[in-house]
Amino acid sequence: MSLFPADIEDQARRIITDFTARGLMVSTAESCTGGLIAGALTEISGSSAVIDRGFVTYTNQAKMDVLGVTAATLATHGAVSKETALQMVHGALYRSQAAVAVAVTGIAGPGGGSAEKPVGLVHLAAKSRSGKILHREMRYGDIGRTEVRLATVRTALAMLTEVAAQA
């Protein structure tokens, strides 16, 4: 029995199998998912060959201290922004031994949203050491906290697969 829905477990299993075969390691930088991406990957037996480390940086201070997100970025763009996600993924990659990294920051709800940044807004970034970088802005809507977080895990795992294809 898995902690995650079958589709997420299948995605994670494919990543673990592929990354193990290719000798790739991954790191995660998570805010709104609180470690669920790393959790989905480590749910799979053999994941220790693939997972280097995960960073849960829920507060702005943690994003700055642990991942090197700048105060200027947070002041100008906010925690939930493309710019913050890109700095988070860069920090996760370069503060680890991983070949690829993924980062997420968003508003899972039910509160915390605004007209400009509504509940369900999530910015995701994935990056490889070879320089390939992806960004996605997802607007899942106010579908419930758990569903926003699980949808984010699905998107993050897909992005890891995509960026690793060129790692």
Salt bridges, closest charged atoms under 4 A:
ASP7 OD2 - ARG154 NE 2.46
GLU9 OE2 - ARG13 NH2 3.05
ASP10 OD1 - ARG13 NH1 3.89
ASP18 OD2 - ARG22 NH1 3.51
ASP52 OD2 - ARG53 NE 2.57
GLU83 OE1 - HIS77 ND1 3.49
GLU137 OE1 - HIS123 NE2 3.75
GLU137 OE2 - ARG139 NE 2.84
GLU162 OE1 - ARG136 NH2 2.58
